Amino acid sequence: MKRLNELLNEIGDNEHHPLYGLLDTLSTLIHDDEETHHPMPECTGADMLRLFMEEHGLNQTDLSDIDSQGVVSEILNGRRELNIRQVRLLAKRFQVSPAVFI
């Protein structure tokens, strides 16, 4: 990883750099190894909401602009999915892409 970071710093976005092929190969090998040996667990919209709430010190009632406390509770407990309106509002509130919650 250290060498990869050094290459990234040296090459940047220059696809014509003589070491670009090495950087591309290393990136692919590391990605494949991580996918095989260290897969990331699936993360739901509710998981992301819970994370943002924790990071921002929020509770369910603080999200009254998103929906009622009861609905937020159902989302966090997996009894209800986030809808498009809620996803858009959450993305705007936390200044992230809506894809974070999908």
N, CA, C and O of each residue as an XYZ file, in Angstrom:
408
protein
N       0.823     -1.184      0.000
C       0.000      0.000      0.000
C       0.874      1.257      0.000
O       0.546      2.256     -0.642
N       1.979      1.191      0.722
C       2.855      2.361      0.782
C       3.352      2.708     -0.618
O       3.333      3.872     -1.017
N       3.792      1.707     -1.353
C       4.302      1.943     -2.716
C       3.185      2.453     -3.624
O       3.417      3.322     -4.464
N       1.984      1.920     -3.462
C       0.855      2.377     -4.263
C       0.584      3.860     -4.001
O       0.372      4.627     -4.940
N       0.589      4.258     -2.744
C       0.372      5.669     -2.405
C       1.473      6.557     -2.974
O       1.206      7.670     -3.429
N       2.712      6.065     -2.948
C       3.817      6.824     -3.536
C       3.597      7.005     -5.039
O       3.811      8.089     -5.583
N       3.167      5.926     -5.701
C       2.895      6.009     -7.136
C       1.749      6.974     -7.424
O       1.820      7.766     -8.365
N       0.703      6.907     -6.620
C      -0.424      7.822     -6.804
C       0.020      9.273     -6.688
O      -0.394     10.121     -7.477
N       0.860      9.553     -5.705
C       1.362     10.917     -5.531
C       2.223     11.352     -6.712
O       2.152     12.498     -7.155
N       3.031     10.431     -7.214
C       3.942     10.765     -8.312
C       3.206     10.894     -9.645
O       3.477     11.809    -10.423
N       2.283      9.984     -9.903
C       1.631      9.915    -11.210
C       0.408     10.823    -11.298
O       0.166     11.447    -12.331
N      -0.355     10.894    -10.224
C      -1.588     11.689    -10.258
C      -2.555     11.125    -11.284
O      -2.802      9.919    -11.313
N      -3.102     11.996    -12.127
C      -4.062     11.586    -13.160
C      -3.422     11.416    -14.536
O      -4.126     11.242    -15.530
N      -2.105     11.466    -14.597
C      -1.394     11.422    -15.871
C      -1.352      9.997    -16.426
O      -0.504      9.192    -16.039
N      -2.276      9.701    -17.337
C      -2.335      8.364    -17.933
C      -1.157      8.083    -18.861
O      -0.951      6.940    -19.268
N      -0.389      9.102    -19.197
C       0.752      8.933    -20.100
C       2.067      8.780    -19.338
O       3.124      8.632    -19.951
N       2.009      8.814    -18.028
C       3.214      8.643    -17.200
C       3.755      7.231    -17.424
O       2.971      6.287    -17.531
N       5.075      7.067    -17.498
C       5.659      5.740    -17.757
C       5.283      4.679    -16.717
O       5.287      3.488    -17.028
N       4.962      5.088    -15.505
C       4.618      4.121    -14.460
C       3.109      3.919    -14.295
O       2.671      3.233    -13.371
N       2.319      4.511    -15.186
C       0.862      4.397    -15.062
C       0.400      2.939    -15.136
O      -0.500      2.543    -14.396
N       0.996      2.149    -16.006
C       0.632      0.733    -16.136
C       0.868     -0.029    -14.842
O       0.052     -0.863    -14.450
N       1.987      0.257    -14.178
C       2.286     -0.376    -12.895
C       1.246      0.020    -11.853
O       0.769     -0.823    -11.094
N       0.900      1.295    -11.819
C      -0.112      1.781    -10.884
C      -1.449      1.087    -11.128
O      -2.112      0.662    -10.182
N      -1.838      0.974    -12.376
C      -3.097      0.330    -12.734
C      -3.100     -1.137    -12.316
O      -4.087     -1.621    -11.762
N      -2.006     -1.844    -12.576
C      -1.898     -3.258    -12.207
C      -1.939     -3.446    -10.698
O      -2.655     -4.314    -10.199
N      -1.173     -2.636     -9.967
C      -1.183     -2.728     -8.499
C      -2.571     -2.451     -7.934
O      -3.024     -3.144     -7.023
N      -3.236     -1.448     -8.468
C      -4.584     -1.112     -8.004
C      -5.537     -2.279     -8.208
O      -6.331     -2.602     -7.324
N      -5.458     -2.906     -9.368
C      -6.327     -4.045     -9.667
C      -6.033     -5.221     -8.743
O      -6.958     -5.842     -8.219
N      -4.761     -5.530     -8.539
C      -4.387     -6.647     -7.667
C      -4.833     -6.413     -6.225
O      -5.342     -7.327     -5.577
N      -4.645     -5.207     -5.729
C      -5.051     -4.896     -4.354
C      -6.566     -4.961     -4.229
O      -7.086     -5.503     -3.253
N      -7.276     -4.414     -5.208
C      -8.740     -4.462     -5.187
C      -9.234     -5.902     -5.171
O     -10.101     -6.254     -4.371
N      -8.689     -6.733     -6.049
C      -9.102     -8.139     -6.117
C      -8.813     -8.868     -4.809
O      -9.636     -9.659     -4.347
N      -7.652     -8.610     -4.209
C      -7.295     -9.243     -2.938
C      -8.260     -8.819     -1.832
O      -8.704     -9.650     -1.040
N      -8.582     -7.532     -1.780
C      -9.498     -7.052     -0.745
C     -10.897     -7.630     -0.933
O     -11.561     -7.973      0.045
N     -11.348     -7.740     -2.181
C     -12.663     -8.322     -2.456
C     -12.717     -9.785     -2.016
O     -13.734    -10.246     -1.499
N     -11.619    -10.509     -2.223
C     -11.568    -11.930     -1.899
C     -11.364    -12.186     -0.412
O     -12.059    -13.015      0.176
N     -10.425    -11.487      0.194
C     -10.024    -11.794      1.566
C     -10.585    -10.855      2.626
O     -10.581    -11.192      3.810
N     -11.061     -9.701      2.225
C     -11.578     -8.719      3.187
C     -12.836     -8.053      2.641
O     -12.875     -6.830      2.512
N     -13.872     -8.843      2.317
C     -15.073     -8.233      1.729
C     -15.764     -7.304      2.726
O     -15.794     -7.562      3.929
N     -16.312     -6.231      2.196
C     -17.047     -5.280      3.017
C     -18.464     -5.814      3.229
O     -19.097     -6.284      2.284
N     -18.959     -5.743      4.453
C     -20.332     -6.188      4.691
C     -21.321     -5.234      4.025
O     -21.035     -4.052      3.836
N     -22.484     -5.770      3.676
C     -23.525     -4.940      3.089
C     -23.981     -3.902      4.103
O     -24.061     -4.182      5.299
N     -24.272     -2.731      3.626
C     -24.681     -1.629      4.487
C     -26.001     -1.079      3.956
O     -26.099     -0.742      2.776
N     -27.007     -0.988      4.807
C     -28.315     -0.500      4.389
C     -28.418      1.010      4.579
O     -27.566      1.631      5.215
N     -29.467      1.579      4.021
C     -29.741      2.994      4.232
C     -29.931      3.299      5.705
O     -29.500      4.343      6.194
N     -30.582      2.380      6.413
C     -30.783      2.554      7.857
C     -29.448      2.543      8.595
O     -29.255      3.305      9.543
N     -28.530      1.685      8.166
C     -27.193      1.656      8.781
C     -26.491      2.997      8.596
O     -25.870      3.518      9.522
N     -26.596      3.547      7.394
C     -25.960      4.837      7.124
C     -26.623      5.950      7.928
O     -25.944      6.825      8.464
N     -27.941      5.913      8.010
C     -28.654      6.912      8.803
C     -28.210      6.840     10.260
O     -27.952      7.866     10.889
N     -28.124      5.637     10.784
C     -27.681      5.441     12.171
C     -26.275      6.022     12.375
O     -26.009      6.675     13.384
N     -25.395      5.782     11.429
C     -24.026      6.302     11.500
C     -24.015      7.834     11.505
O     -23.339      8.450     12.330
N     -24.764      8.443     10.585
C     -24.811      9.903     10.535
C     -25.435     10.485     11.799
O     -24.992     11.523     12.291
N     -26.456      9.822     12.320
C     -27.080     10.302     13.559
C     -26.070     10.285     14.697
O     -25.985     11.232     15.479
N     -25.310      9.209     14.781
C     -24.298      9.093     15.835
C     -23.210     10.156     15.668
O     -22.816     10.808     16.636
N     -22.730     10.326     14.437
C     -21.666     11.303     14.176
C     -22.097     12.735     14.484
O     -21.282     13.565     14.886
N     -23.386     13.014     14.292
C     -23.894     14.373     14.489
C     -24.622     14.546     15.821
O     -25.183     15.608     16.094
N     -24.612     13.499     16.651
C     -25.245     13.583     17.959
C     -26.747     13.804     17.887
O     -27.310     14.552     18.686
N     -27.392     13.153     16.929
C     -28.828     13.329     16.728
C     -29.620     12.167     17.303
O     -29.120     11.047     17.400
N     -30.861     12.445     17.681
C     -31.780     11.370     18.054
C     -32.940     11.375     17.058
O     -32.988     12.210     16.155
N     -33.856     10.452     17.228
C     -34.940     10.292     16.256
C     -35.795     11.545     16.124
O     -36.216     11.887     15.019
N     -36.056     12.228     17.218
C     -36.890     13.430     17.150
C     -36.182     14.583     16.441
O     -36.839     15.502     15.952
N     -34.858     14.546     16.379
C     -34.117     15.579     15.651
C     -34.340     15.488     14.144
O     -34.005     16.413     13.404
N     -34.901     14.378     13.696
C     -35.132     14.177     12.263
C     -36.588     14.425     11.885
O     -37.085     13.844     10.919
N     -37.274     15.280     12.635
C     -38.693     15.545     12.376
C     -38.913     16.177     11.003
O     -40.018     16.105     10.466
N     -37.882     16.795     10.426
C     -38.006     17.342      9.075
C     -37.976     16.235      8.016
O     -38.357     16.460      6.867
N     -37.530     15.059      8.403
C     -37.483     13.912      7.488
C     -38.798     13.141      7.566
O     -39.407     12.827      6.543
N     -39.228     12.841      8.789
C     -40.499     12.156      9.038
C     -40.734     12.125     10.538
O     -39.923     12.633     11.313
N     -41.838     11.532     10.942
C     -42.163     11.470     12.369
C     -41.175     10.574     13.107
O     -40.498      9.748     12.495
N     -41.098     10.738     14.405
C     -40.209      9.917     15.230
C     -40.554      8.446     15.066
O     -39.659      7.603     15.012
N     -41.843      8.128     14.987
C     -42.268      6.739     14.827
C     -41.777      6.128     13.526
O     -41.319      4.985     13.501
N     -41.874      6.887     12.453
C     -41.411      6.396     11.148
C     -39.892      6.237     11.157
O     -39.368      5.242     10.655
N     -39.186      7.212     11.726
C     -37.725      7.108     11.820
C     -37.346      5.868     12.620
O     -36.404      5.162     12.260
N     -38.068      5.599     13.696
C     -37.819      4.405     14.507
C     -38.015      3.135     13.685
O     -37.203      2.213     13.758
N     -39.091      3.086     12.905
C     -39.349      1.909     12.066
C     -38.240      1.717     11.030
O     -37.843      0.587     10.745
N     -37.746      2.810     10.475
C     -36.646      2.724      9.501
C     -35.401      2.167     10.179
O     -34.759      1.251      9.664
N     -35.067      2.723     11.332
C     -33.855      2.292     12.036
C     -33.943      0.846     12.517
O     -32.922      0.172     12.655
N     -35.158      0.373     12.770
C     -35.346     -1.002     13.240
C     -35.626     -1.986     12.111
O     -35.925     -3.152     12.368
N     -35.531     -1.530     10.864
C     -35.677     -2.421      9.722
C     -37.100     -2.796      9.380
O     -37.314     -3.704      8.577
N     -38.074     -2.132      9.958
C     -39.473     -2.445      9.657
C     -40.009     -1.621      8.489
O     -41.108     -1.870      7.994
N     -39.228     -0.647      8.059
C     -39.644      0.216      6.954
C     -38.392      0.649      6.196
O     -37.339      0.883      6.789
N     -38.526      0.751      4.883
C     -37.422      1.214      4.035
C     -37.505      2.728      3.868
O     -38.581      3.318      3.973
N     -36.367      3.344      3.608
C     -36.358      4.762      3.262
C     -37.023      4.951      1.904
O     -36.778      4.175      0.981
N     -37.863      5.976      1.776
C     -38.445      6.269      0.472
C     -37.628      7.366     -0.212
O     -36.718      7.940      0.386
N     -37.959      7.644     -1.458
C     -37.183      8.600     -2.251
C     -37.177      9.987     -1.606
O     -36.135     10.641     -1.566
N     -38.311     10.439     -1.110
C     -38.389     11.755     -0.473
C     -37.456     11.822      0.723
O     -36.725     12.798      0.894
N     -37.480     10.782      1.554
C     -36.618     10.741      2.741
C     -35.143     10.701      2.348
O     -34.312     11.375      2.958
N     -34.826      9.916      1.335
C     -33.439      9.817      0.860
C     -32.943     11.186      0.405
O     -31.833     11.595      0.746
N     -33.764     11.887     -0.363
C     -33.364     13.219     -0.845
C     -33.148     14.184      0.315
O     -32.168     14.929      0.335
N     -34.063     14.169      1.281
C     -33.942     15.068      2.432
C     -32.706     14.743      3.271
O     -31.996     15.644      3.719
N     -32.457     13.457      3.477
C     -31.279     13.056      4.258
C     -29.986     13.440      3.542
O     -29.042     13.930      4.163
N     -29.955     13.214      2.235
C     -28.762     13.564      1.456
C     -28.490     15.061      1.547
O     -27.344     15.482      1.704
N     -29.537     15.853      1.449
C     -29.373     17.303      1.549
C     -28.921     17.696      2.950
O     -28.024     18.524      3.110
N     -29.539     17.107      3.956
C     -29.211     17.451      5.344
C     -27.753     17.149      5.668
O     -27.067     17.963      6.287
N     -27.278     15.965      5.242
C     -25.919     15.541      5.582
C     -24.903     15.872      4.483
O     -23.724     15.539      4.601
N     -25.366     16.525      3.421
C     -24.508     16.961      2.317
C     -23.718     15.803      1.708
O     -22.498     15.865      1.553
N     -24.454     14.752      1.372
C     -23.864     13.583      0.718
C     -24.727     13.218     -0.488
O     -25.827     13.743     -0.659
N     -24.224     12.330     -1.305
C     -24.992     11.835     -2.442
C     -26.169     10.998     -1.938
O     -26.032     10.285     -0.944
N     -27.322     11.074     -2.607
C     -28.442     10.207     -2.233
C     -28.070      8.721     -2.284
O     -28.665      7.907     -1.579
N     -27.091      8.371     -3.113
C     -26.667      6.971     -3.237
C     -26.194      6.398     -1.906
O     -26.221      5.181     -1.717
N     -25.768      7.240     -0.992
C     -25.308      6.785      0.325
C     -26.418      6.038      1.056
O     -26.143      5.112      1.820
N     -27.666      6.432      0.828
C     -28.789      5.849      1.561
C     -29.553      4.797      0.764
O     -30.560      4.271      1.237
N     -29.082      4.487     -0.440
C     -29.797      3.514     -1.288
C     -29.100      2.175     -1.253
O     -29.548      1.229     -1.900
